[in-house]
Amino acid sequence: MDARADLPIGSEPLPYRQRHIASTGLSATRGPLSAGCRFTYKSGIDPAPGLFPEGTRDLIPVYLVDLSLGCRVGKSTVTLKVLNLTQYNYARVERNLGAPRRLSIGISGVY
């Protein structure tokens, strides 16, 4: 039996892959303050043979919003980042959940 017989050909989408992915962002700086926002969209995944019956609930579109705020203090910059701001629940592939909201604080500088 040829294992390649079940693979999609030509313009057929691959299983567990989104057809559309888009990402856009906006950032601004004014004096010592900076802000940024990024939006990512991933279309729902088409069902593929061999999915677990309950796996179809994981195939929804993904809408993610990330936010960053920064402040320059002397030669240092303090940055606050929030990834998945809206705490959107999604799966990257069947039964593999995406990361929940994450908060990070960073300090960088040139000395």
N, C-alpha and C positions, 0 to 999 in steps of 0.2 A: 504494500500500500504506500502510495506517495504522500508524504506529510504535507507537501506543498499544495495538494489538491484543494484544501479548505481555505487557503489564503486568498484574500481579495486581490483582484487584478485591475489594472487600468485606473479609472477614476473612482472605483469603489472605495469607501472609507475603511480604514483599519478599525477593528474592534477596540473598544476602550479608548478611543481618541475622539476629542471634540472636533466638529467640523469647523467651528469658528472660535477664534481667540482674539480678543482686542484689549489693549491696555492704553490708557492715556493718563497724563499727569499735568499738574500745574504747580509752579513754585514761584515764590516771591520773596524778595529781600528788601527791607527798609531799615537803614541804619544798622544797628546791631542785631535786629530780629529777622528771622527767616521762617517761612512756613511752606509746606508742601503737601499735596494731596494726590493720590494715585487711585484710579479706578480700573479694575480688571474684570472682564466678562469672558466666560467660557461657556459655549453652548452645551446643552445637554448631550449626553452620549447615547447613540442609538443602541438598542438592545442587540446583543450578539449571541450566537449559539453557545450553550454551555453555562449560561448565567445561573446562579442560584435563584430559585423562584422569588425569594424576597429581595434579590439584588437590584431589581428594577427601580426600587425607591431611591437608590443611590445615583441614578443617572440624570439628576436635575441640573439645570443651568447653574452657574456659579457667578455671583456678584460680590466682589471684594472691594473694600475701601480701606486704604492705608493713609495715615496722617503722620506728618512730622513737624515739629516745632523746634526752633533753635535760637540761641541767644549767645552772641559773642561777648565775652567778658575779658578784657585785656587781650592777651595772646591766646586765650582758650575759647572754645566753643562748647556749650552744653546743649545736647540734643535729646529731645523726648520723641520717641517713635511709638505709634500704636498701629499694629498690623491687625487686619480683620476687625476694624473699628466697630462694625455692627454685630459682631459675634455671629456671623452667618455660618450655619451648619451645612457642610457639603462633603462630598466624597471625591477624592481625586480619581480613583478607580473603585470598582465594586469592593465594598467592605473595607476601604482604606480611607478613613476620615481625614479631612484637611485640618490644619492647625486651628485651634481656637484663638480668641483674641490674645495678643501678646503685647506686652508693654516693655520698652527698654529705655534706659537712660545712658547716654554716652558722654564722655568728656574727651575732647581732642585739643591739641594745641601745637604751636610751633615755638620752639625755644632756642 
